[in-house]
Amino acid sequence: MADRPIVVLFHRDLRTEDNPALLSASETGAPVIPLYIEDNEAAGDWVIGGASRWWLHHSLVALQKSLEALGSPLVLRAGTSVDVLKDLASSHDIAAIYMSRGYEPWVRSREEKVHEAFASNGVEVKRFQARLLLDPDHIRTKTGAIYKVYTPFWRALSAKGARPPVAAPEHLKAPDTAIESDRLENWNLLPTKPDWSGGFTPLWQPGSPGAAQRFETFLDDHLHNYDELRNRPDLPGTSRLSPHFQFGEISPAACFETVSRIHADDKKRATGAETFLKELVWREFSYHLLYHFPHLPVAPFKEQFNDFPWREDEGSLKAWQRGQTGYPIVDAGMRELYATGWMHNRVRMIVGSFLTKNLLLPWQLGEAWFWDCLVDADLASNSASWQWVSGSGADAAPYFRIFNPVSQSERYDPDGDYIRRWVPELAALSKKDIHAPWEAPQLALRQAGVELGVGYPQPIVDHKKTRQRALDAYEEIKLKAS
């Protein structure tokens, strides 16, 4: 094998650190061909959205630099994975294909097709665990059942521990002959007409170096009060690592190891460390669900929700998407999403509850919008979280838990600073009036230059009435199921 190249197929593991497939290939002494395939045919309905395409472009640029520094440049090819790999097998006599194991239904299907295509022609296909803390096949209940509730899953994984991370290779041997590669610019991943990504660049640094820097900043500046401030969208209390995890630019196993050590050794940061570990394991739990229940992105986990009386209302959906619902905290979140490709997690819960419970619109519509707009659009987390907030998922919020957008806003954005940033029409309102401007005195509205229904919309629904409508709908499916 030492003379025949090994292809290392990248997907959502865009890093050289803790990449077992890459390290194992380098240790054979064989030439290594790092390869990324844009296989939109395999992805089908789950081709990444516009915001994620922007991130992918810059992440691949960063990965290219890392691989060049190790000695073997990244090869880019567009097409079906089997066809691209067969072409390389023919032109460069490859000995093996190494890859990190994927868990999305379409990725698993692609891997199986690659395995079947090369099973009998002398090309070894090996899959390595890199994207998760533990492989979903390796964590079950004591009776061998699949975990469907988060808390016991957290306890089991904590007791078992994550897989140990591996080092980055020191050097990659390149093939003797250059390999033709697509130009990244020709993939047209970046928006042009119009270029709506202006708010992304100041906020994000895609790639492993940016991920490492953000993680270090989080540990130094925010981990000590993460438990307290992670719910405050007006303050920089979260890690903002989710897009880096989604593209595999940073290792969850390495992060788990580092933060676990802090949890054990640093009393000042222990509470924040445990909370962060639980967030990492929530991501893990989402992948666990997706792996065992591949219908999760398209159909309710709880079958009784197949009969839920969802509404059709294009006008309300568009108002929600554009941040024009008349509920300031909801509108702030939706505008933050479109401007930055990201939304604070507490606000994600608020806007999700508003869509599914106040507007009574299907969670799949929210999932689709987030899929296109989020830089951290992760199939497992996105689908599991939308099902959670709608009440149809595993370990979901109780159906009667309907977020009140005003009380949530008052509690988690107490001074209204988050709203002022993203809904500048209301910036001059006091912290008392900004959360529910329709309840503000007319004099206060006039002094703040706010004219409801003109400069800023009246609420498109009444929370109290739509809350009861949602509760009635849930009772309806309960009766059908009984």
PENOR-V126087 format. One record per residue. N is the residue number from 1. RES is the residue in three letters. PHI is phi in whole degrees, -180 to 180 (999 if undefined). OMEGA is omega in whole degrees, -180 to 180 (none if undefined). D_LAST is the distance of its C-alpha to the last C-alpha in Angstrom with 2 decimals. Layout:
# PENOR-V126087
N_RES_PHI_OMEGA_D_LAST, N_RES_PHI_OMEGA_D_LAST
This chain:
# PENOR-V126087
1_MET_999_-171_61.99, 2_ALA_-60_-179_64.22, 3_ASP_-95_-179_65.82, 4_ARG_-94_-174_62.78, 5_PRO_-69_171_60.49, 6_ILE_-111_174_56.91, 7_VAL_-85_171_54.50, 8_VAL_-107_-174_52.17, 9_LEU_-91_179_49.33, 10_PHE_-88_172_47.99, 11_HIS_-147_176_44.69, 12_ARG_-114_178_42.84, 13_ASP_-142_-169_45.38, 14_LEU_-82_-180_48.19, 15_ARG_-152_174_50.30, 16_THR_-100_178_53.06, 17_GLU_-80_-180_52.15, 18_ASP_44_175_49.66, 19_ASN_-121_-173_49.36, 20_PRO_-57_179_49.54, 21_ALA_-64_-179_50.00, 22_LEU_-68_180_52.97, 23_LEU_-64_-179_54.51, 24_SER_-63_178_54.25, 25_ALA_-63_-179_55.86, 26_SER_-65_-176_58.69, 27_GLU_-72_177_59.35, 28_THR_-73_-175_60.13, 29_GLY_84_180_63.19, 30_ALA_-81_171_62.24, 31_PRO_-60_-177_62.36, 32_VAL_-118_176_59.04, 33_ILE_-112_174_57.67, 34_PRO_-71_-172_55.02, 35_LEU_-136_170_52.95, 36_TYR_-122_-179_50.31, 37_ILE_-112_172_48.89, 38_GLU_-87_-175_47.31, 39_ASP_-108_-178_44.98, 40_ASN_-70_178_43.03, 41_GLU_-66_179_42.29, 42_ALA_-68_-178_40.33, 43_ALA_-67_177_38.47, 44_GLY_58_-179_37.30, 45_ASP_-69_-175_34.78, 46_TRP_-110_167_35.35, 47_VAL_-59_-174_39.05, 48_ILE_-63_-178_39.67, 49_GLY_-79_-173_39.91, 50_GLY_-60_-179_43.03, 51_ALA_-65_179_43.03, 52_SER_-70_177_42.49, 53_ARG_-66_176_45.25, 54_TRP_-59_-179_47.60, 55_TRP_-64_-178_46.77, 56_LEU_-57_179_47.13, 57_HIS_-55_-176_50.60, 58_HIS_-71_177_51.90, 59_SER_-67_178_50.22, 60_LEU_-67_175_51.93, 61_VAL_-61_-180_55.21, 62_ALA_-66_179_54.87, 63_LEU_-64_178_53.96, 64_GLN_-57_179_56.95, 65_LYS_-63_-179_59.25, 66_SER_-64_-178_57.94, 67_LEU_-71_176_58.37, 68_GLU_-62_179_61.80, 69_ALA_-66_179_62.87, 70_LEU_-84_174_61.84, 71_GLY_121_-179_63.86, 72_SER_-137_-174_61.59, 73_PRO_-72_178_60.30, 74_LEU_-75_176_56.83, 75_VAL_-102_179_56.61, 76_LEU_-111_175_54.38, 77_ARG_-141_174_53.32, 78_ALA_-106_180_50.96, 79_GLY_144_177_49.45, 80_THR_-73_-173_47.16, 81_SER_-59_-178_47.26, 82_VAL_-63_-179_48.39, 83_ASP_-65_180_51.17, 84_VAL_-63_-179_52.45, 85_LEU_-68_177_52.50, 86_LYS_-64_178_54.19, 87_ASP_-63_178_56.82, 88_LEU_-67_178_57.53, 89_ALA_-62_-179_57.62, 90_SER_-74_-174_60.18, 91_SER_-82_-174_62.31, 92_HIS_-131_174_62.31, 93_ASP_50_-177_61.61, 94_ILE_-68_-178_58.74, 95_ALA_-95_-174_58.05, 96_ALA_-159_174_54.51, 97_ILE_-125_177_51.55, 98_TYR_-108_180_49.99, 99_MET_-156_171_46.88, 100_SER_-82_-177_44.26, 101_ARG_-68_176_40.91, 102_GLY_-105_-174_38.30, 103_TYR_-127_174_34.51, 104_GLU_-68_-178_33.40, 105_PRO_-53_-177_32.31, 106_TRP_-72_178_35.35, 107_VAL_-71_178_37.73, 108_ARG_-61_178_36.64, 109_SER_-64_179_37.20, 110_ARG_-62_-180_40.60, 111_GLU_-63_179_41.61, 112_GLU_-64_179_40.78, 113_LYS_-65_177_42.85, 114_VAL_-64_-180_45.72, 115_HIS_-61_-180_45.56, 116_GLU_-65_-176_45.58, 117_ALA_-67_-175_48.41, 118_PHE_-115_-174_50.70, 119_ALA_-61_-172_49.73, 120_SER_-117_-177_52.74, 121_ASN_-123_172_55.45, 122_GLY_83_177_56.55, 123_VAL_-108_-179_54.59, 124_GLU_-76_176_52.52, 125_VAL_-117_-179_49.12, 126_LYS_-126_178_47.92, 127_ARG_-113_-176_44.88, 128_PHE_-121_179_44.98, 129_GLN_-90_-179_42.43, 130_ALA_-138_-170_43.40, 131_ARG_-85_-175_40.59, 132_LEU_-124_176_38.35, 133_LEU_-73_177_38.94, 134_LEU_-144_176_37.65, 135_ASP_-67_-179_36.60, 136_PRO_-57_178_32.81, 137_ASP_-73_-172_33.60, 138_HIS_-104_178_35.35, 139_ILE_-138_180_32.65, 140_ARG_-137_174_29.83, 141_THR_-70_-179_28.26, 142_LYS_-62_179_30.19, 143_THR_-93_180_28.08, 144_GLY_86_-179_28.74, 145_ALA_-83_179_25.30, 146_ILE_-88_177_24.92, 147_TYR_-69_177_24.56, 148_LYS_-121_179_21.51, 149_VAL_-126_-171_22.42, 150_TYR_-67_-171_25.73, 151_THR_-57_176_27.28, 152_PRO_-65_175_27.56, 153_PHE_-64_178_28.71, 154_TRP_-59_-179_31.37, 155_ARG_-64_-178_32.51, 156_ALA_-67_-179_32.79, 157_LEU_-68_179_34.73, 158_SER_-61_179_36.93, 159_ALA_-69_-177_37.84, 160_LYS_-77_-179_38.50, 161_GLY_86_179_40.40, 162_ALA_-84_176_40.99, 163_ARG_-65_179_43.32, 164_PRO_-74_177_46.94, 165_PRO_-71_179_48.25, 166_VAL_-114_-179_51.35, 167_ALA_-75_172_54.52, 168_ALA_-77_175_55.50, 169_PRO_-65_178_58.10, 170_GLU_-82_-177_61.66, 171_HIS_-159_173_62.74, 172_LEU_-118_176_61.55, 173_LYS_-82_-179_63.99, 174_ALA_-87_174_64.04, 175_PRO_-61_-178_64.68, 176_ASP_-66_-179_68.33, 177_THR_-112_180_67.71, 178_ALA_-64_-179_65.86, 179_ILE_-113_-179_62.52, 180_GLU_-62_-179_61.78, 181_SER_-134_173_59.08, 182_ASP_-66_170_57.48, 183_ARG_-85_-178_58.40, 184_LEU_-57_-179_55.47, 185_GLU_-61_-179_56.59, 186_ASN_-77_176_56.12, 187_TRP_-80_176_52.39, 188_ASN_54_179_52.13, 189_LEU_-78_-177_49.50, 190_LEU_-90_177_50.90, 191_PRO_-71_-179_50.29, 192_THR_-128_-174_53.46, 193_LYS_-125_-2_53.15, 194_PRO_-87_173_51.95, 195_ASP_-92_-176_52.01, 196_TRP_-93_-173_49.14, 197_SER_-94_-176_49.46, 198_GLY_-58_-180_52.08, 199_GLY_-82_-177_49.82, 200_PHE_-79_-171_48.88, 201_THR_-58_-180_52.33, 202_PRO_-68_-172_53.19, 203_LEU_-95_-169_49.90, 204_TRP_-122_170_49.39, 205_GLN_-129_-180_51.53, 206_PRO_-61_179_49.71, 207_GLY_111_-177_50.83, 208_SER_-59_179_51.33, 209_PRO_-60_178_54.14, 210_GLY_-66_178_52.06, 211_ALA_-64_-180_49.11, 212_ALA_-62_180_51.40, 213_GLN_-66_-180_52.97, 214_ARG_-66_180_49.70, 215_PHE_-65_180_48.48, 216_GLU_-64_178_51.76, 217_THR_-63_179_51.67, 218_PHE_-63_-180_48.17, 219_LEU_-62_-176_49.21, 220_ASP_-76_-168_52.38, 221_ASP_-107_-169_51.24, 222_HIS_-128_-175_47.51, 223_LEU_-64_-176_46.04, 224_HIS_-64_178_47.36, 225_ASN_-122_-178_45.23, 226_TYR_-60_-179_42.41, 227_ASP_-61_-176_39.79, 228_GLU_-83_-170_40.98, 229_LEU_-102_-176_41.81, 230_ARG_-65_179_39.37, 231_ASN_-92_-177_37.16, 232_ARG_-101_-180_40.17, 233_PRO_-69_-180_40.62, 234_ASP_-84_-177_43.96, 235_LEU_-125_-180_45.41, 236_PRO_-82_-173_46.13, 237_GLY_-103_-178_43.88, 238_THR_-105_-177_42.00, 239_SER_-81_-174_43.36, 240_ARG_54_179_42.86, 241_LEU_-91_-171_42.91, 242_SER_-56_178_39.76, 243_PRO_-67_178_41.70, 244_HIS_-68_174_44.12, 245_PHE_-66_-178_41.36, 246_GLN_-59_-179_39.78, 247_PHE_-94_176_43.11, 248_GLY_68_-180_43.98, 249_GLU_-81_178_47.09, 250_ILE_-139_-174_46.50, 251_SER_-86_175_45.21, 252_PRO_-61_179_42.03, 253_ALA_-66_179_43.39, 254_ALA_-66_178_46.69, 255_CYS_-64_180_45.04, 256_PHE_-61_180_42.85, 257_GLU_-63_-178_45.99, 258_THR_-64_-176_47.98, 259_VAL_-72_175_45.44, 260_SER_-62_178_44.63, 261_ARG_-66_176_48.35, 262_ILE_-64_180_48.47, 263_HIS_-59_-178_45.52, 264_ALA_-80_-168_47.52, 265_ASP_-110_-171_50.95, 266_ASP_-121_-176_50.77, 267_LYS_-63_-178_49.53, 268_LYS_-67_-178_49.87, 269_ARG_-109_-173_47.51, 270_ALA_-64_-178_45.21, 271_THR_-66_177_42.30, 272_GLY_-63_180_42.43, 273_ALA_-64_180_42.81, 274_GLU_-64_179_39.67, 275_THR_-63_178_37.66, 276_PHE_-65_178_39.14, 277_LEU_-60_179_38.37, 278_LYS_-65_177_34.70, 279_GLU_-67_176_34.78, 280_LEU_-60_-178_36.40, 281_VAL_-75_173_33.71, 282_TRP_-63_175_30.94, 283_ARG_-59_179_32.71, 284_GLU_-60_180_32.78, 285_PHE_-62_178_29.06, 286_SER_-62_177_28.43, 287_TYR_-69_176_30.66, 288_HIS_-59_179_29.01, 289_LEU_-65_-178_25.64, 290_LEU_-62_-179_27.44, 291_TYR_-64_-176_29.32, 292_HIS_-86_-180_26.42, 293_PHE_-131_-172_24.00, 294_PRO_-65_176_26.48, 295_HIS_-80_-172_24.02, 296_LEU_-52_-179_23.58, 297_PRO_-72_-173_26.03, 298_VAL_-123_-174_24.46, 299_ALA_-134_-178_20.70, 300_PRO_-63_177_17.89, 301_PHE_-64_176_17.58, 302_LYS_-90_-170_13.82, 303_GLU_-62_-179_12.70, 304_GLN_-62_179_9.91, 305_PHE_-76_171_13.09, 306_ASN_-63_-179_14.47, 307_ASP_-101_-177_12.88, 308_PHE_-68_-176_14.26, 309_PRO_-82_177_16.72, 310_TRP_-62_180_19.82, 311_ARG_-99_168_23.10, 312_GLU_-116_-177_26.44, 313_ASP_-157_-176_29.37, 314_GLU_-63_-179_32.43, 315_GLY_-64_179_34.44, 316_SER_-67_178_32.11, 317_LEU_-61_-179_31.80, 318_LYS_-65_178_35.60, 319_ALA_-62_178_36.07, 320_TRP_-65_-178_33.88, 321_GLN_-62_-174_35.76, 322_ARG_-91_-177_39.12, 323_GLY_69_-179_38.54, 324_GLN_-131_-178_38.89, 325_THR_-88_-175_35.78, 326_GLY_88_174_37.81, 327_TYR_-104_-169_36.11, 328_PRO_-56_-178_38.96, 329_ILE_-67_177_37.15, 330_VAL_-66_-178_34.94, 331_ASP_-67_177_38.03, 332_ALA_-62_-180_40.09, 333_GLY_-63_-178_37.67, 334_MET_-68_177_37.48, 335_ARG_-75_175_41.26, 336_GLU_-59_180_41.82, 337_LEU_-58_-176_39.73, 338_TYR_-70_-177_41.83, 339_ALA_-78_-171_45.11, 340_THR_-119_-176_44.75, 341_GLY_78_-175_42.06, 342_TRP_-150_174_40.22, 343_MET_-144_178_38.08, 344_HIS_-58_-172_37.74, 345_ASN_-63_177_34.52, 346_ARG_-60_-179_33.56, 347_VAL_-71_175_34.14, 348_ARG_-58_179_32.05, 349_MET_-66_-179_29.04, 350_ILE_-66_-178_30.05, 351_VAL_-70_177_30.60, 352_GLY_-68_177_27.41, 353_SER_-63_-180_25.32, 354_PHE_-62_-179_27.37, 355_LEU_-66_-171_26.79, 356_THR_-85_-174_23.05, 357_LYS_-111_176_22.11, 358_ASN_-81_178_25.09, 359_LEU_-91_180_25.89, 360_LEU_57_177_22.37, 361_LEU_-102_-175_24.09, 362_PRO_-59_-180_22.76, 363_TRP_-61_-180_23.65, 364_GLN_-62_178_25.50, 365_LEU_-69_176_28.09, 366_GLY_-67_178_28.86, 367_GLU_-58_-179_29.00, 368_ALA_-66_-180_31.48, 369_TRP_-67_177_33.64, 370_PHE_-64_-179_33.86, 371_TRP_-59_-178_34.67, 372_ASP_-82_-170_37.67, 373_CYS_-98_-175_38.84, 374_LEU_-88_170_38.47, 375_VAL_-77_178_41.27, 376_ASP_-108_-178_38.78, 377_ALA_-66_-176_36.23, 378_ASP_-107_-173_34.72, 379_LEU_-60_-178_32.04, 380_ALA_-69_-177_30.19, 381_SER_-66_-179_30.42, 382_ASN_-63_-178_29.92, 383_SER_-71_-180_26.68, 384_ALA_-63_-178_25.24, 385_SER_-72_177_26.29, 386_TRP_-66_177_24.96, 387_GLN_-69_177_21.52, 388_TRP_-59_-174_21.88, 389_VAL_-71_180_22.84, 390_SER_-82_-180_20.20, 391_GLY_96_-174_17.37, 392_SER_-97_-172_16.40, 393_GLY_-95_173_18.72, 394_ALA_-69_178_19.24, 395_ASP_53_-175_20.00, 396_ALA_-75_171_19.39, 397_ALA_-60_179_20.28, 398_PRO_-54_-175_17.45, 399_TYR_-58_-178_16.07, 400_PHE_-83_176_17.78, 401_ARG_-86_-179_21.05, 402_ILE_-118_-176_22.92, 403_PHE_-63_172_26.60, 404_ASN_-87_-174_29.03, 405_PRO_-63_180_31.86, 406_VAL_-76_-180_34.48, 407_SER_-66_176_33.84, 408_GLN_-64_180_33.44, 409_SER_-65_-179_36.73, 410_GLU_-64_-178_38.49, 411_ARG_-77_-170_37.45, 412_TYR_-104_173_38.15, 413_ASP_-131_-166_40.93, 414_PRO_-58_-180_42.58, 415_ASP_-95_179_45.85, 416_GLY_79_-176_44.42, 417_ASP_-68_177_46.51, 418_TYR_-64_179_43.82, 419_ILE_-64_-178_43.18, 420_ARG_-59_-178_46.94, 421_ARG_-67_-171_47.42, 422_TRP_-102_177_44.91, 423_VAL_-127_-173_44.91, 424_PRO_-63_177_48.64, 425_GLU_-58_-176_48.41, 426_LEU_-105_-169_47.19, 427_ALA_-59_-176_49.56, 428_ALA_-85_178_51.77, 429_LEU_-72_178_49.04, 430_SER_-71_178_48.98, 431_LYS_-67_176_46.40, 432_LYS_-76_-172_45.03, 433_ASP_-94_-169_44.58, 434_ILE_-71_-176_43.75, 435_HIS_-77_-180_40.04, 436_ALA_-144_-172_39.31, 437_PRO_-61_179_42.42, 438_TRP_-68_178_41.07, 439_GLU_-98_-178_41.35, 440_ALA_-74_175_44.90, 441_PRO_-61_-179_47.90, 442_GLN_-59_180_49.68, 443_LEU_-64_179_52.83, 444_ALA_-64_178_51.16, 445_LEU_-65_-179_49.80, 446_ARG_-64_-179_53.25, 447_GLN_-65_179_55.02, 448_ALA_-89_-180_52.72, 449_GLY_72_-178_53.25, 450_VAL_-106_174_49.59, 451_GLU_-121_-177_48.84, 452_LEU_-65_-177_45.13, 453_GLY_90_178_44.30, 454_VAL_-122_180_47.52, 455_GLY_-80_178_48.10, 456_TYR_-146_-172_44.53, 457_PRO_-72_165_41.45, 458_GLN_-67_176_39.63, 459_PRO_-56_-177_35.98, 460_ILE_-78_175_34.11, 461_VAL_-143_174_31.02, 462_ASP_-95_-175_30.51, 463_HIS_-59_-176_28.61, 464_LYS_-61_-178_27.31, 465_LYS_-68_-178_26.02, 466_THR_-74_174_24.50, 467_ARG_-62_180_22.87, 468_GLN_-65_178_21.04, 469_ARG_-59_179_20.24, 470_ALA_-66_179_18.65, 471_LEU_-61_178_16.58, 472_ASP_-64_179_15.42, 473_ALA_-66_178_14.58, 474_TYR_-65_178_12.51, 475_GLU_-63_180_10.57, 476_GLU_-62_-180_10.18, 477_ILE_-75_175_8.63, 478_LYS_-63_180_6.23, 479_LEU_-66_179_5.19, 480_LYS_-64_-177_5.59, 481_ALA_-80_-176_3.80, 482_SER_-86_none_0.00
